Amino acid sequence: MRAIRALRSALAFLIPTAVLLLLPAALAPGGTWLWPQGLAFMGLLCVFVIGARIAMAVYRPASFEVRQGGFVADKAKRQPLIDAIALMSYLVLLAMWLVFIPLDVFVLHLLPPVASWVSGLGLATAIGGLFVTHAAVWQNQFAAPTIDEQAGQQVIDSGVYALIRHPLYAGNLMLFAGGALWLGSSAALATVTQLAATLWRIRMAEAYLRKTLPDYADYARRVRGRLIPYVF
């Protein structure tokens, strides 16, 4: 049953992602249903996300369950209203980003295409981002989508959390940046909306964690990097 739930969870993410990315590519002037980079990206995403979520559901059920919550938590968890608004805004930004990439590749051509080796580097970065993101969730059974009260929550300072304080966000940014390069949209990489939204979200999360977890301030002093070890 856990594996089936994990498959459903993965498809609930993958199907809208595929529609938002591939349908504009097919319908845009000069576009195509057979977009090699887009199909390869979605194929990689499908294999990784489905495999990772099934493995997590079976071997790390607490980490899997905490990610199944919606973007608006139950009232009992006292989620700040601004967090719910921020999460919904983030989803809208992500949807717009996915639609923008094929439109830029086939219609807008806002910036010159990158070299093939840069595109390949982008794919490697996206794969690395997937690993970092799923490692963060695997190691942290409190990595809920929302900022709210969780019973028994404590600071996680091992694994990837010993290097940076927010590996989940770092992995997502790697996926966004690498994906934009691989898919051929330098303009999507150049936009700062995802980075700005992520930094705002980190600021909100850290303010909440410092207030609710007594050990978090000490952890933040020991692990200085939020997204990049020892740097930022």
MARBA-3410 file (N, C-alpha, C, O; in Angstrom, 1 decimal):
232
0.8,-1.2,0.0,0.0,0.0,0.0,0.9,1.3,0.0,0.5,2.2,-0.7 ~ 2.0,1.3,0.8,2.8,2.4,0.8,3.4,2.7,-0.6,3.5,3.9,-1.0 ~ 3.8,1.7,-1.3,4.3,1.9,-2.6,3.3,2.5,-3.6,3.6,3.3,-4.4 ~ 2.1,2.1,-3.4,1.0,2.6,-4.3,0.7,4.1,-4.0,0.6,4.9,-4.9 ~ 0.7,4.4,-2.7,0.5,5.8,-2.3,1.7,6.6,-2.8,1.5,7.8,-3.3
2.9,6.1,-2.8,4.0,6.8,-3.3,3.9,7.1,-4.8,4.3,8.1,-5.3 ~ 3.5,6.1,-5.5,3.3,6.2,-6.9,2.2,7.3,-7.3,2.4,8.1,-8.1 ~ 1.1,7.3,-6.5,0.1,8.3,-6.7,0.6,9.7,-6.4,0.4,10.6,-7.1 ~ 1.4,9.8,-5.3,2.0,11.1,-5.0,2.9,11.6,-6.1,2.9,12.7,-6.4 ~ 3.8,10.7,-6.6,4.7,11.0,-7.7,3.9,11.5,-8.9,4.3,12.5,-9.6
2.9,10.8,-9.3,2.1,11.1,-10.5,1.4,12.4,-10.3,1.2,13.2,-11.3 ~ 1.0,12.7,-9.1,0.3,14.0,-8.9,1.2,15.2,-9.1,0.7,16.3,-9.4 ~ 2.5,15.0,-9.0,3.5,16.0,-9.3,3.9,15.9,-10.7,4.1,17.0,-11.4 ~ 4.2,14.8,-11.3,4.7,14.6,-12.6,3.8,14.9,-13.7,4.2,15.6,-14.7 ~ 2.5,14.6,-13.6,1.6,14.8,-14.7,1.4,16.3,-14.9,1.5,16.8,-16.1
1.1,17.1,-13.9,1.0,18.6,-14.2,2.3,19.2,-14.7,2.3,20.1,-15.5 ~ 3.4,18.7,-14.2,4.7,19.2,-14.7,4.9,18.9,-16.2,5.3,19.8,-16.9 ~ 4.5,17.7,-16.6,4.7,17.3,-18.0,3.7,18.2,-18.9,4.1,18.6,-19.9 ~ 2.5,18.4,-18.4,1.6,19.2,-19.2,2.1,20.6,-19.3,2.0,21.2,-20.4 ~ 2.5,21.2,-18.2,3.0,22.6,-18.3,4.2,22.8,-19.1,4.4,23.9,-19.7
5.1,21.8,-19.2,6.3,21.9,-19.9,6.2,21.5,-21.4,6.6,22.2,-22.3 ~ 5.5,20.4,-21.6,5.5,19.8,-23.0,4.3,20.3,-23.9,4.5,20.3,-25.1 ~ 3.2,20.6,-23.3,2.1,21.0,-24.1,2.4,22.4,-24.8,2.1,22.5,-26.0 ~ 2.9,23.4,-24.1,3.3,24.6,-24.8,4.3,24.4,-25.9,4.3,25.0,-26.9 ~ 5.2,23.4,-25.7,6.2,23.1,-26.7,5.6,22.5,-28.0,6.0,22.8,-29.1
4.5,21.8,-27.8,3.8,21.2,-28.9,2.9,22.2,-29.6,2.8,22.1,-30.8 ~ 2.3,23.1,-28.9,1.4,24.0,-29.5,2.0,25.3,-30.0,1.4,26.1,-30.7 ~ 3.2,25.7,-29.5,3.8,26.9,-29.9,4.2,26.9,-31.4,4.5,25.8,-31.9 ~ 4.1,28.0,-32.0,4.6,28.1,-33.4,6.0,27.6,-33.6,6.9,28.1,-32.9 ~ 6.3,26.7,-34.5,7.6,26.1,-34.6,7.9,25.0,-33.6,9.0,24.5,-33.6
7.0,24.8,-32.7,7.2,23.8,-31.7,7.0,22.3,-32.2,6.8,22.1,-33.3 ~ 7.1,21.4,-31.3,7.0,20.0,-31.6,6.6,19.2,-30.4,6.9,19.5,-29.3 ~ 5.9,18.1,-30.7,5.6,17.1,-29.7,6.8,16.3,-29.3,6.9,15.8,-28.2 ~ 7.7,16.2,-30.2,8.9,15.4,-30.0,10.1,16.3,-29.7,11.1,16.4,-30.5 ~ 10.1,16.9,-28.6,11.1,17.8,-28.1,12.1,17.0,-27.3,11.9,16.6,-26.2
13.3,16.7,-27.9,14.2,15.8,-27.3,14.6,16.2,-25.9,14.6,15.3,-25.0 ~ 15.0,17.4,-25.7,15.5,17.8,-24.4,14.3,17.8,-23.3,14.5,17.3,-22.2 ~ 13.1,18.2,-23.8,12.0,18.2,-22.9,11.6,16.8,-22.5,11.3,16.5,-21.3 ~ 11.6,15.9,-23.5,11.2,14.5,-23.2,12.3,13.8,-22.3,11.9,13.0,-21.4 ~ 13.5,14.1,-22.6,14.6,13.5,-21.8,14.5,14.0,-20.3,14.7,13.2,-19.4
14.2,15.3,-20.2,14.1,15.9,-18.8,12.9,15.2,-18.1,13.1,14.9,-16.9 ~ 11.8,15.1,-18.7,10.7,14.5,-18.1,10.9,13.0,-17.8,10.5,12.5,-16.8 ~ 11.6,12.3,-18.7,11.9,10.9,-18.5,12.8,10.7,-17.2,12.5,9.9,-16.4 ~ 13.8,11.6,-17.1,14.7,11.5,-16.0,13.9,11.8,-14.7,14.1,11.2,-13.7 ~ 13.1,12.9,-14.8,12.3,13.3,-13.6,11.4,12.2,-13.1,11.2,11.9,-12.0
10.7,11.5,-14.1,9.8,10.4,-13.8,10.5,9.3,-13.1,10.1,8.8,-12.0 ~ 11.6,8.8,-13.7,12.4,7.7,-13.1,12.9,8.0,-11.7,12.7,7.2,-10.8 ~ 13.4,9.2,-11.5,14.0,9.6,-10.2,12.9,9.8,-9.2,13.0,9.2,-8.1 ~ 11.9,10.6,-9.5,10.9,10.9,-8.5,10.1,9.7,-8.1,9.8,9.5,-6.9 ~ 9.7,8.9,-9.1,8.9,7.6,-8.7,9.8,6.7,-7.9,9.3,6.2,-6.8
11.0,6.5,-8.3,11.9,5.6,-7.5,12.1,6.1,-6.1,12.1,5.3,-5.2 ~ 12.5,7.4,-6.0,12.8,8.0,-4.7,11.6,7.9,-3.8,11.7,7.6,-2.6 ~ 10.4,8.3,-4.3,9.3,8.3,-3.4,8.8,6.9,-3.0,8.4,6.7,-1.8 ~ 8.9,5.9,-3.8,8.6,4.6,-3.4,9.6,4.1,-2.3,9.2,3.5,-1.3 ~ 10.9,4.3,-2.6,11.9,4.0,-1.6,11.7,4.7,-0.3,11.9,4.1,0.8
11.3,5.9,-0.3,11.1,6.7,0.9,9.9,6.2,1.7,9.9,6.0,2.9 ~ 8.8,5.9,0.9,7.6,5.4,1.5,7.9,4.0,2.2,7.3,3.8,3.3 ~ 8.7,3.2,1.7,9.0,1.9,2.2,10.0,1.9,3.4,9.8,1.3,4.4 ~ 11.1,2.7,3.2,12.2,2.7,4.1,12.3,3.9,5.1,12.8,3.8,6.1 ~ 11.6,5.0,4.7,11.6,6.2,5.5,10.2,6.7,5.6,9.9,7.8,5.1
9.3,5.9,6.1,7.9,6.3,6.1,7.6,7.7,6.8,6.7,8.4,6.3 ~ 8.3,8.0,7.8,8.1,9.3,8.5,8.4,10.5,7.6,7.7,11.4,7.5 ~ 9.5,10.4,6.9,9.9,11.4,5.9,8.9,11.5,4.8,8.6,12.6,4.3 ~ 8.4,10.3,4.3,7.4,10.3,3.2,6.1,11.0,3.7,5.6,11.8,3.0 ~ 5.7,10.6,4.9,4.4,11.1,5.3,4.4,12.6,5.5,3.4,13.3,5.2
5.5,13.2,6.0,5.5,14.6,6.3,5.4,15.4,5.1,5.0,16.6,5.1 ~ 5.8,14.8,3.9,5.8,15.6,2.7,4.4,15.5,2.0,4.2,16.1,1.0 ~ 3.5,14.7,2.5,2.2,14.5,1.9,1.2,15.5,2.3,0.1,15.6,1.8 ~ 1.6,16.4,3.3,0.6,17.4,3.7,0.5,18.5,2.6,1.3,18.6,1.7 ~ -0.7,19.1,2.6,-0.9,20.2,1.6,-0.2,21.4,1.9,0.6,21.5,2.8
-0.5,22.5,1.1,0.2,23.7,1.3,-0.5,24.6,2.3,0.0,25.7,2.7 ~ -1.7,24.2,2.7,-2.4,24.8,3.8,-2.6,23.8,4.9,-3.4,22.8,4.7 ~ -2.0,24.0,6.0,-2.0,23.0,7.1,-3.3,23.2,7.9,-4.0,24.2,7.8 ~ -3.6,22.1,8.7,-4.7,22.2,9.6,-4.6,23.3,10.6,-3.5,23.7,10.9 ~ -5.7,23.8,11.0,-5.7,25.0,12.0,-5.0,24.6,13.2,-4.3,25.5,13.8
-5.0,23.4,13.7,-4.4,23.0,14.9,-2.8,23.2,14.8,-2.2,23.3,15.9 ~ -2.3,23.2,13.6,-0.8,23.3,13.5,-0.4,24.8,13.5,0.8,25.1,13.5 ~ -1.3,25.7,13.4,-1.0,27.1,13.5,-0.1,27.6,12.5,0.9,28.3,12.8 ~ -0.4,27.3,11.2,0.5,27.8,10.1,0.2,29.3,10.0,-0.9,29.7,9.9 ~ 1.3,30.1,9.9,1.1,31.5,9.6,0.4,31.7,8.3,0.7,31.1,7.3
-0.5,32.7,8.2,-1.2,33.0,7.0,-0.3,33.3,5.9,-0.5,32.9,4.7 ~ 0.8,34.1,6.2,1.7,34.5,5.2,2.4,33.3,4.6,2.8,33.4,3.4 ~ 2.6,32.3,5.3,3.2,31.1,4.8,2.3,30.4,3.7,2.8,30.0,2.7 ~ 1.0,30.3,4.0,0.1,29.7,3.0,0.1,30.5,1.8,0.1,30.0,0.7 ~ 0.1,31.9,1.9,0.1,32.8,0.8,1.4,32.6,0.0,1.4,32.6,-1.3
2.5,32.5,0.7,3.8,32.4,0.0,3.9,31.1,-0.8,4.4,31.1,-1.9 ~ 3.4,30.0,-0.2,3.5,28.7,-0.9,2.6,28.7,-2.1,3.0,28.2,-3.2 ~ 1.4,29.3,-2.1,0.6,29.3,-3.2,1.2,30.2,-4.3,1.1,29.9,-5.5 ~ 1.8,31.3,-3.9,2.5,32.2,-4.9,3.7,31.4,-5.5,4.0,31.6,-6.7 ~ 4.4,30.6,-4.7,5.5,29.9,-5.2,5.1,28.9,-6.3,5.7,28.7,-7.3
3.9,28.2,-6.0,3.4,27.3,-7.0,3.1,28.0,-8.3,3.3,27.5,-9.4 ~ 2.5,29.2,-8.2,2.2,29.9,-9.4,3.4,30.3,-10.2,3.5,30.2,-11.4 ~ 4.5,30.7,-9.5,5.8,31.0,-10.1,6.4,29.8,-10.8,6.9,29.9,-11.9 ~ 6.3,28.7,-10.1,6.8,27.5,-10.7,6.1,27.1,-12.0,6.7,26.7,-13.0 ~ 4.7,27.2,-12.0,3.9,26.9,-13.2,4.3,27.9,-14.3,4.4,27.4,-15.5
4.4,29.1,-14.0,4.8,30.1,-15.0,6.2,29.8,-15.6,6.4,30.0,-16.8 ~ 7.1,29.4,-14.7,8.5,29.1,-15.1,8.5,27.9,-16.1,9.2,28.0,-17.1 ~ 7.7,26.9,-15.8,7.6,25.7,-16.7,7.0,26.1,-18.1,7.5,25.6,-19.1 ~ 6.0,26.9,-18.1,5.4,27.3,-19.4,6.3,28.3,-20.1,6.4,28.2,-21.4 ~ 7.1,29.1,-19.4,7.9,30.1,-20.1,9.1,29.4,-20.9,9.4,29.9,-21.9
9.6,28.3,-20.3,10.8,27.7,-21.0,10.5,27.3,-22.4,11.2,27.7,-23.3 ~ 9.5,26.5,-22.7,9.2,26.1,-24.1,8.9,27.3,-25.0,9.2,27.3,-26.1 ~ 8.1,28.3,-24.4,7.8,29.5,-25.2,9.1,30.2,-25.6,9.2,30.8,-26.7 ~ 10.0,30.3,-24.6,11.3,31.0,-24.9,12.1,30.2,-26.0,12.7,30.8,-26.9 ~ 12.1,28.9,-25.8,12.9,28.0,-26.7,12.4,28.1,-28.2,13.2,28.1,-29.1
11.1,28.1,-28.3,10.5,27.9,-29.7,10.0,29.2,-30.3,9.8,29.3,-31.5 ~ 9.7,30.2,-29.4,9.1,31.5,-29.9,9.9,32.7,-29.6,10.2,33.5,-30.5 ~ 10.2,32.9,-28.3,10.7,34.2,-27.9,12.2,34.4,-28.2,12.6,35.5,-28.7 ~ 13.0,33.4,-28.0,14.5,33.4,-28.2,15.1,34.6,-27.5,15.8,35.4,-28.2 ~ 14.8,34.9,-26.3,15.2,36.1,-25.6,16.8,36.2,-25.5,17.3,37.3,-25.6
17.4,35.1,-25.3,18.9,35.1,-25.2,19.5,34.0,-26.1,18.8,33.0,-26.4 ~ 20.7,34.2,-26.5,21.3,33.2,-27.4,21.4,31.8,-26.7,21.5,31.7,-25.5 ~ 21.3,30.7,-27.5,21.4,29.4,-26.9,22.8,29.1,-26.4,23.7,29.7,-26.9 ~ 22.8,28.3,-25.4,24.1,27.9,-24.8,24.8,26.8,-25.6,24.2,26.1,-26.4 ~ 26.1,26.7,-25.4,26.9,25.6,-26.0,26.4,24.3,-25.5,25.8,24.1,-24.4
26.7,23.2,-26.3,26.2,21.9,-25.9,26.8,21.4,-24.6,26.2,20.7,-23.9 ~ 28.1,21.8,-24.3,28.7,21.3,-23.1,28.1,22.0,-21.9,28.0,21.4,-20.8 ~ 27.6,23.3,-22.1,26.9,24.0,-21.0,25.6,23.3,-20.7,25.1,23.2,-19.6 ~ 24.9,22.9,-21.8,23.6,22.2,-21.7,23.8,20.9,-20.9,23.0,20.6,-20.1 ~ 24.9,20.2,-21.3,25.2,18.9,-20.6,25.5,19.2,-19.1,25.1,18.4,-18.2
26.2,20.3,-18.8,26.5,20.6,-17.4,25.2,20.9,-16.7,25.0,20.6,-15.5 ~ 24.3,21.6,-17.4,23.0,21.9,-16.8,22.2,20.6,-16.4,21.6,20.5,-15.3 ~ 22.3,19.6,-17.3,21.6,18.3,-17.0,22.3,17.7,-15.7,21.6,17.2,-14.9 ~ 23.6,17.7,-15.7,24.3,17.1,-14.5,23.9,17.9,-13.2,23.7,17.3,-12.2 ~ 23.8,19.2,-13.3,23.4,20.0,-12.2,22.0,19.7,-11.7,21.7,19.6,-10.5
21.1,19.5,-12.7,19.7,19.1,-12.4,19.6,17.8,-11.7,18.9,17.6,-10.7 ~ 20.4,16.8,-12.1,20.5,15.5,-11.5,21.0,15.6,-10.1,20.5,15.0,-9.1 ~ 22.1,16.4,-9.9,22.6,16.7,-8.6,21.6,17.3,-7.7,21.5,17.0,-6.5 ~ 20.8,18.2,-8.2,19.7,18.9,-7.4,18.7,17.9,-7.0,18.2,18.0,-5.8 ~ 18.4,16.9,-7.8,17.4,15.9,-7.4,18.0,15.1,-6.3,17.2,14.7,-5.3
19.2,14.7,-6.3,19.8,13.9,-5.3,19.9,14.7,-4.0,19.5,14.2,-2.9 ~ 20.2,16.0,-4.0,20.3,16.8,-2.8,18.9,17.0,-2.2,18.8,16.8,-1.0 ~ 17.9,17.3,-3.0,16.6,17.5,-2.5,16.1,16.2,-1.8,15.5,16.3,-0.7 ~ 16.2,15.1,-2.4,15.6,13.9,-1.9,16.5,13.4,-0.7,15.9,12.8,0.2 ~ 17.8,13.6,-0.7,18.6,13.3,0.5,18.1,14.1,1.7,18.1,13.6,2.8
17.8,15.4,1.4,17.4,16.3,2.5,16.1,15.7,3.2,15.9,15.7,4.4 ~ 15.1,15.3,2.3,13.9,14.8,2.9,14.1,13.5,3.5,13.5,13.2,4.6 ~ 14.9,12.6,2.9,15.2,11.3,3.5,15.8,11.4,4.9,15.4,10.6,5.8 ~ 16.6,12.4,5.1,17.3,12.6,6.4,16.5,13.4,7.4,16.9,13.5,8.6 ~ 15.4,14.0,7.0,14.7,15.0,7.9,13.2,14.6,7.9,12.5,15.0,6.9
12.8,14.0,8.9,11.4,13.6,9.0,10.5,14.8,9.4,9.3,14.6,9.6 ~ 11.1,16.0,9.5,10.3,17.2,9.9,10.2,18.1,8.7,9.8,19.3,8.8 ~ 10.7,17.7,7.5,10.7,18.6,6.3,9.4,18.7,5.7,9.2,18.3,4.5 ~ 8.4,19.3,6.4,7.1,19.5,5.9,7.0,20.6,4.8,7.9,21.5,4.9 ~ 6.1,20.6,3.9,6.0,21.7,3.0,5.6,23.0,3.6,6.0,24.1,3.1
5.0,23.0,4.8,4.5,24.2,5.4,5.4,24.5,6.7,6.1,23.7,7.2 ~ 5.2,25.7,7.1,5.9,26.2,8.4,4.8,26.1,9.5,3.9,27.0,9.5 ~ 4.9,25.1,10.3,3.9,25.0,11.4,4.4,24.1,12.5,5.6,23.6,12.4 ~ 3.6,23.9,13.5,4.0,23.2,14.7,4.0,21.7,14.4,3.1,21.2,13.8 ~ 5.1,21.0,14.7,5.2,19.5,14.6,5.6,18.9,15.9,6.5,19.4,16.6
4.9,17.9,16.3,5.2,17.2,17.6,6.6,16.6,17.6,6.9,15.9,16.6 ~ 7.3,16.9,18.6,8.7,16.3,18.7,9.7,16.9,17.8,10.8,16.3,17.6 ~ 9.4,18.0,17.1,10.4,18.5,16.1,11.7,18.9,16.8,11.7,19.4,17.9 ~ 12.8,18.6,16.1,14.1,18.9,16.6,15.0,19.2,15.5,14.7,19.0,14.3 ~ 16.2,19.8,15.8,17.1,20.2,14.8,17.8,19.0,14.2,18.3,18.1,15.0
17.9,18.9,12.9,18.6,17.9,12.2,19.9,18.5,11.7,20.0,19.5,11.0 ~ 21.0,17.9,12.2,22.3,18.5,11.9,23.3,17.5,11.4,24.5,17.7,11.4 ~ 22.8,16.4,10.8,23.7,15.4,10.3,23.4,15.3,8.8,22.5,15.9,8.2 ~ 24.3,14.5,8.1,24.1,14.3,6.6,24.3,15.6,5.9,25.2,16.4,6.2 ~ 23.4,15.9,4.9,23.6,17.1,4.2,23.3,18.4,5.0,23.8,19.5,4.7
22.6,18.2,6.2,22.3,19.3,7.1,23.6,19.7,7.9,23.6,20.8,8.5 ~ 24.6,18.9,7.8,25.9,19.3,8.4,26.7,20.2,7.5,27.6,20.8,8.0 ~ 26.3,20.3,6.3,27.0,21.2,5.3,26.2,22.5,5.1,26.9,23.5,5.0 ~ 24.9,22.4,4.9,24.1,23.6,4.7,22.8,23.5,5.5,22.4,22.4,5.8 ~ 22.2,24.6,5.8,21.0,24.6,6.6,19.8,24.3,5.8,18.8,23.8,6.4
19.8,24.5,4.5,18.6,24.4,3.8,18.8,23.6,2.5,18.7,24.1,1.4 ~ 19.2,22.3,2.6,19.5,21.5,1.4,18.4,21.3,0.5,18.5,21.2,-0.7 ~ 17.2,21.3,1.0,16.0,21.1,0.2,15.8,22.2,-0.8,15.6,22.0,-2.0 ~ 16.0,23.5,-0.3,15.9,24.6,-1.2,17.1,24.7,-2.1,16.9,25.0,-3.3 ~ 18.3,24.3,-1.7,19.5,24.3,-2.5,19.3,23.3,-3.7,19.6,23.7,-4.8
18.8,22.2,-3.4,18.6,21.2,-4.4,17.5,21.6,-5.4,17.7,21.4,-6.6 ~ 16.5,22.3,-5.0,15.5,22.8,-5.9,16.1,23.9,-6.8,15.8,23.9,-8.0 ~ 16.9,24.7,-6.3,17.5,25.8,-7.1,18.5,25.1,-8.2,18.5,25.6,-9.3 ~ 19.2,24.1,-7.8,20.0,23.4,-8.7,19.2,22.8,-9.8,19.6,22.8,-11.0 ~ 18.1,22.2,-9.5,17.2,21.6,-10.5,16.6,22.7,-11.4,16.6,22.4,-12.6
16.2,23.8,-10.9,15.7,24.9,-11.7,16.8,25.4,-12.7,16.6,25.5,-13.9 ~ 18.0,25.7,-12.1,19.0,26.3,-13.0,19.5,25.3,-14.0,19.7,25.6,-15.2 ~ 19.8,24.1,-13.5,20.3,23.0,-14.5,19.2,22.7,-15.5,19.6,22.5,-16.7 ~ 18.0,22.6,-15.1,16.9,22.3,-16.0,16.8,23.4,-17.1,16.6,23.1,-18.3 ~ 16.9,24.7,-16.7,16.8,25.7,-17.7,17.9,25.6,-18.7,17.7,25.8,-19.9
19.1,25.3,-18.3,20.2,25.2,-19.2,20.1,24.0,-20.2,20.3,24.1,-21.4 ~ 19.7,22.9,-19.6,19.5,21.7,-20.4,18.4,21.9,-21.4,18.5,21.4,-22.6 ~ 17.3,22.5,-21.0,16.2,22.7,-21.9,16.4,23.8,-23.0,15.7,23.9,-23.9 ~ 17.4,24.6,-22.8,17.8,25.6,-23.8,17.3,27.0,-23.6,17.2,27.7,-24.6 ~ 16.9,27.3,-22.4,16.4,28.7,-22.1,17.3,29.4,-21.1,17.2,29.3,-19.9
18.3,30.2,-21.7,19.1,31.0,-20.8,18.3,32.0,-20.1,18.7,32.4,-19.0 ~ 17.3,32.5,-20.7,16.4,33.5,-20.1,15.8,33.0,-18.8,15.6,33.7,-17.8 ~ 15.4,31.7,-18.8,14.8,31.1,-17.6,15.8,31.0,-16.5,15.5,31.2,-15.3 ~ 17.1,30.8,-16.9,18.1,30.8,-15.9,18.4,32.2,-15.3,18.7,32.4,-14.1 ~ 18.2,33.2,-16.2,18.6,34.6,-15.8,17.5,35.2,-14.9,17.8,36.2,-14.2
16.3,34.7,-14.9,15.3,35.2,-14.0,15.6,35.0,-12.6,16.2,34.0,-12.2 ~ 15.3,36.0,-11.7,15.6,35.9,-10.3,14.4,35.6,-9.4,14.5,35.6,-8.2 ~ 13.3,35.3,-10.1,12.1,35.1,-9.3,12.2,33.9,-8.4,11.8,33.9,-7.2 ~ 12.7,32.7,-8.9,12.8,31.5,-8.1,13.8,31.8,-6.9,13.5,31.4,-5.8 ~ 14.9,32.4,-7.2,15.9,32.7,-6.1,15.3,33.6,-5.1,15.4,33.4,-3.9
14.6,34.7,-5.6,14.1,35.6,-4.6,13.0,35.0,-3.7,13.0,35.2,-2.5 ~ 12.1,34.2,-4.4,11.1,33.5,-3.6,11.7,32.5,-2.6,11.2,32.4,-1.5 ~ 12.8,31.8,-3.0,13.4,30.9,-2.1,14.1,31.6,-0.9,13.9,31.1,0.2 ~ 14.8,32.7,-1.2,15.4,33.5,-0.1,14.4,34.0,0.9,14.6,34.0,2.1 ~ 13.2,34.4,0.4,12.1,34.9,1.2,11.6,33.8,2.1,11.4,34.0,3.3
11.4,32.6,1.5,11.0,31.5,2.2,11.9,31.0,3.3,11.5,30.7,4.4 ~ 13.2,31.1,3.0,14.2,30.7,4.0,14.2,31.7,5.2,14.3,31.3,6.3 ~ 14.0,32.9,4.9,14.0,33.9,5.9,12.8,33.7,6.9,12.9,33.8,8.1 ~ 11.7,33.3,6.3,10.5,33.0,7.1,10.7,31.8,7.9,10.4,31.7,9.1 ~ 11.3,30.7,7.3,11.5,29.5,8.0,12.5,29.6,9.2,12.3,29.1,10.3
13.5,30.4,8.9,14.6,30.5,10.0,14.0,31.4,11.1,14.3,31.1,12.3 ~ 13.2,32.3,10.9,12.6,33.1,11.9,11.7,32.2,12.8,11.7,32.4,14.0 ~ 11.0,31.4,12.2,10.1,30.5,12.9,10.9,29.4,13.7,10.6,29.2,14.9 ~ 12.0,28.9,13.1,12.7,27.8,13.8,13.5,28.4,14.9,13.7,27.8,16.0 ~ 14.0,29.6,14.8,14.8,30.2,15.9,13.8,30.5,17.1,14.3,30.4,18.2
12.6,30.8,16.8,11.6,31.0,17.9,11.1,29.8,18.5,10.8,29.8,19.7 ~ 11.0,28.7,17.8,10.4,27.5,18.3,11.4,26.4,18.7,11.0,25.5,19.5 ~ 12.6,26.4,18.2,13.6,25.3,18.5,14.8,26.0,19.2,15.5,26.7,18.6 ~ 14.9,25.7,20.5,16.0,26.4,21.3,17.4,26.1,20.7,18.3,26.9,20.8 ~ 17.6,24.9,20.1,18.9,24.6,19.6,19.3,25.2,18.2,20.4,25.0,17.7
18.3,25.8,17.6,18.5,26.2,16.2,19.5,27.3,16.1,20.3,27.3,15.1 ~ 19.5,28.3,17.0,20.5,29.4,16.9,21.9,28.8,17.0,22.8,29.3,16.3 ~ 22.2,27.9,17.8,23.5,27.3,17.9,23.8,26.5,16.6,25.0,26.6,16.2 ~ 22.9,25.8,16.1,23.1,25.1,14.8,23.5,26.1,13.7,24.3,25.8,12.9 ~ 22.8,27.2,13.7,23.0,28.2,12.7,24.4,28.8,12.8,25.0,29.2,11.8
24.9,28.9,14.0,26.3,29.4,14.2,27.3,28.4,13.7,28.4,28.8,13.2 ~ 27.0,27.1,13.9,28.0,26.1,13.5,27.9,25.8,12.0,29.0,25.6,11.4 ~ 26.8,25.9,11.4,26.6,25.6,10.0,26.3,27.0,9.3,25.1,27.3,9.3 ~ 27.3,27.7,8.8,27.1,29.0,8.4,26.3,29.1,7.0,25.6,30.1,6.8 ~ 26.5,28.1,6.2,26.0,28.2,4.8,24.5,27.9,4.8,24.1,26.8,5.4
23.7,28.7,4.2,22.3,28.4,4.0,22.0,27.5,2.8,21.3,26.6,2.8 ~ 22.7,27.9,1.7,22.5,27.2,0.4,23.8,26.7,-0.1,23.8,25.6,-0.8 ~ 24.9,27.3,0.2,26.3,26.9,-0.3,27.2,26.8,0.9,27.3,27.7,1.6 ~ 27.8,25.6,1.0,28.7,25.4,2.2,29.7,26.5,2.4,30.5,26.8,1.4 ~ 29.8,27.1,3.6,30.9,28.0,3.9,30.8,29.3,3.2,31.6,30.2,3.4
29.9,29.5,2.3,29.8,30.7,1.4,28.6,31.5,1.6,28.7,32.7,1.9 ~ 27.4,30.9,1.4,26.2,31.6,1.5,25.0,30.8,2.0,23.9,31.2,2.1
END
